[in-house]
Amino acid sequence: MADWIEAALGGGRLGRAAERVVGVLRDEPKFASYASTAELAERADVNVATVVRAAQALGYTGWPALRVELRSRYLASLNAGEVLAEHAGADADPVRAAFRADREGLRALELTLDPGRVSALAEAIHGARRTRVVGSGTFAAPGLQLAHAAGIMGYDVERVDVGGTALVNALARMGPRDLLLACDLWRLPVALRAAAEVARDRGVPVAVITDRRDSPLADGAEHVLLVPSEGVGMFPSLTPTTAVVHAVLAELARIGGEAVLEAVRGTERLWEQSELF
């Protein structure tokens, strides 16, 4: 935590009051990752404005954005069993707790994600010759949805399995006119990091949806979208990431206009001819 804070400050220095805020982040990351602005201000013995200024000094728009990052970093330091223990006993009704956690995640997403970044990612997909989407395990699911729906809309978007010859072969056919979109939540698989490095070496623009601002994939990426990811069990929630995918698809439809409409109609005609439904 101390190394991350020093890197975020970039050699800069804080005032005495703001340093007390950072001290709470450094020494009590679990508390800070849950605390409201007022609660953190009280623990650091400063006013709310000082908390906001400290967050901005670390490169965030305010405390909500910094708290999302802090929470993600804290959970990423735990294994699945430890994450489960972190949430154990938090609520007698895990079903309602899951709904509540996702509502809070979406609220945090709306507060912290600049819509312009979503639009910029959609523009990049629209302008790319081809887009390849990668993610590991359950975190590949948002990419699958993006690839399927964008493909119906006429875009050359495909999900590629992480690792193995298939991914390497896909990357070998890509160049500066293409786009690699990676979903990096919780833990970063070695194969995913390698794929991003290969893409950059080949001049392929990289876009990342992640729950950590300092994700290794974000280094040199053309587009970085930060999302909350905390669930109620042992695994992160994909709801905020899926909401971002929905927004990207909506923007792709707007940008594509009549061409997208014709592509969808053409696809539906093929479905009917094939008697798929």
KANOR-V365854 format. One record per run of one state. SS is the DSSP state (H for helix, E for strand, L for the rest). FROM is the first residue (numbers start at 1). TO is the last residue. If there is no record, write none. Layout:
# KANOR-V365854
ss=SS from=FROM to=TO
ss=SS from=FROM to=TO
This chain:
# KANOR-V365854
ss=L from=1 to=1
ss=H from=2 to=9
ss=L from=10 to=15
ss=H from=16 to=27
ss=L from=28 to=28
ss=H from=29 to=34
ss=L from=35 to=36
ss=H from=37 to=44
ss=L from=45 to=47
ss=H from=48 to=57
ss=L from=58 to=62
ss=H from=63 to=76
ss=L from=77 to=79
ss=H from=80 to=87
ss=L from=88 to=93
ss=H from=94 to=112
ss=L from=113 to=114
ss=H from=115 to=127
ss=L from=128 to=130
ss=E from=131 to=134
ss=L from=135 to=136
ss=H from=137 to=152
ss=L from=153 to=156
ss=E from=157 to=159
ss=L from=160 to=163
ss=H from=164 to=172
ss=L from=173 to=178
ss=E from=179 to=184
ss=L from=185 to=189
ss=H from=190 to=201
ss=L from=202 to=204
ss=E from=205 to=210
ss=L from=211 to=215
ss=H from=216 to=218
ss=L from=219 to=222
ss=E from=223 to=226
ss=L from=227 to=238
ss=H from=239 to=256
ss=L from=257 to=257
ss=H from=258 to=274
ss=L from=275 to=277
